[in-house]
Amino acid sequence: MKQLNHVRNLVMATAAVLLTACSATPDLEPDAKEPRLAHPDTSQMDPRGIGYVDNDPWEGFNRRMYYFNAKADEYVLLPAVSGYEYITPEIMQTGVNNFFSNLGEVSTFLNSLFQLKGERAVTTAFRFVTNSTIGIFGLFDPATAMGVYKEREDFGQTLGYWGVGDGPYLVLPFLGPSSARDGFGLLVDSLVYNELIDEMGLKSEEEFALFLLRSINARKQIPFRYYATGSAFEYELIRFLYFRARTLQIQR
Amino acid sequence: MKRILLVGALLLGAAGTAQSAPATQDYQFPFSDPFKATVFGTPADFKAELPDDINRKEFTIDILPQQETPEVFWFHEGFEYSVVYQEKPAPLVFSIAGTGGKYNGGKMIALEKAFFKAGYNVISITSPTHANFIVTASDDKMPGYLAKDAEEIYKVMQKTLAHAQDKLGDKLQVTDYYLTGYSLGGAHSAFVSKLDEEQKVFDFKKVLLVNPPVSLYNSVTILDGYVEAVGQDGLRNTVNSIFERVGDNISHATRVELTPEFLYQMFIEAKVNDHEYSQLIGLAFRLSSTDMIFAIDVMRNLGAVTYKNHHISKFESTSHSFIRGSSIGFLTYFERGMVPFYQEQDASVTRAEMIKRLSLVDLEEYLKTSSKIGMVTNADDIILAGPDLKFLQDTFGDRGWVYPNGGHCGNMDEKVWVDDMLAFFASSK
């Protein structure tokens, strides 16, 4: 994990510089003309609207990252997922997903506690213990079969629960849509996850293999494909939906 | 058993001189409310059994090699289409998507599966109103004028077919040609069929219009009206209110699953009403028109919602174009885009004449007399204005059939619907 942490720190430092350095405003030619259709007054605009931009001061950086992610998806992630699906029997793919999902319960458990959601903490702990034992290290998910369903709580949600606002929209490399708050939350959650991995006492190559497998599995679980609808406003729609979805998740 | 008898009877009936339209007695579609039908489509229990695994490929083809794609459309590398193939000689159906629809939309895929199961090859064509068609395949880049659209679709059909045959070789062997399209694609099918009578490239055996609009102007007035009736602010309030109520239910649900059934349940519990559903339909339509208007504006350098004479970088914010574009709809596009464009080409064309040309009324004689063309719609289709349903019934006679409910294209994968549709195509074999 050490090397990965270094890479991550480097990426974050670069990102901090890029966040404010890139522009998304049009670089207009001398003979360019203002669009004929007037821009409606947006000063009173609902911040939850699709075209709302004030929540996106880092748009220049975000759009570049969005483009990078779309390309990374096309050339790296999706081919990796296809290769993985080709060589791995389906029952193993399910096992892999269950395994990482089970590790994720720890974060859900902690964040449920942080939000004083006692019942959720208990059911999550039950799931983790059941699936780690009867479910053989989380490869199977007997807890769901018993009617104890998975919930998700992350540190971004915890912060949101205690009233911390989303902050600016933030598109993370490979991971996609996030916000200043949720990006920070992800960092905290990944510290917890790394502690868990350290507990396993793996060699660094094994940790790296696990990291790759986790990444491929995570991508596999998301049906989203960049520009599948062909809409030029996909960036706006995803931004809109991200904030909406997070509001719902925090509310739950 | 009853089903088999019915289909058998239909086939026998069709073998006679006149073609009898399919009977609809067995039809069971659960939504009597056209808005719910349009939004949710067919619930799982009522769906036709269709194969998941079919012979299908997606291809991209360069239709306008002399044209350079603008940077902002970097993701439209070429014209995309799909082909379904039988690996033996079989008839081929060209299928045209509805407004803003792509070749791989849900309804298009459902049609592909139904046709594959019944032994057809299929080529699915994206609507000329979709950005991919406008950017990569259209010469005029001013969609909506049905006869002109038909010419471009006809070219695209020939090119995609040649391309697919080249790619698939023996796997795609075509005996005869058929044509269908839903919604706007239905109206397009009628005009493509008419063009084919003159050019005879395909000599279609059968053509089926699915939930076609009669008058684009009437239909667009209805759909734009759902938004205009409440205004932008009203629409925003509705969307917020639905999100809040549905969200409230989701936060109290025992288990959250992102399945259609779960979401349907959440909407029902949130007591979303018809007025709100109509606005959601209007919103979806508005998003389609915004995409279309943006694509036209960029490709033609019109300077309506984008800066004129400006090269849009792929990292540039286009949110301002979204806000401008979504403040208008298809009607404004018609009045301020299409009418001036075509009047410039032919000053004698009046606005009223344009409205007539954008309708099936323009083809009335052809549709009345051409025995190969059929039509299927629903009595409660929301895109049909006052006299439209009667026009369809009068024009197609017993080559048209109408289900009592199903809204706009909501029943396209319902069991009886699929059987009847396939029986129509089979009746020419």
Interface residues (C-beta under 8 A of the other chain):
Chain A: C22 A24 T25 P26 D27 L28 E29 D31 A32 K33 E34 P35 R36 L37 A38 H39 P40 T42 D46 R48 G49 I50 G51 V53 E59 G60 R63 R64 Y67 A70 Y149 Y226 Y227 A228 T229 G230 S231 A232 F233 Y235 E236 L237 R244 T247 L248 Q251 R252
Chain B: V72 F73 F75 H76 K102 N104 H130 A131 N132 Q232 R236 N240 F243 G247 D248 I250 S251 T254 R255 V256 L287 T290 D291 F294 A295 G303 A304 V305 T306 Y307 K308 N309 H310 H311 I312 S313 K314 F315 E316 S317 T318 S319 H320 S321 F322 I323 R324 G325 S326 S327 I328
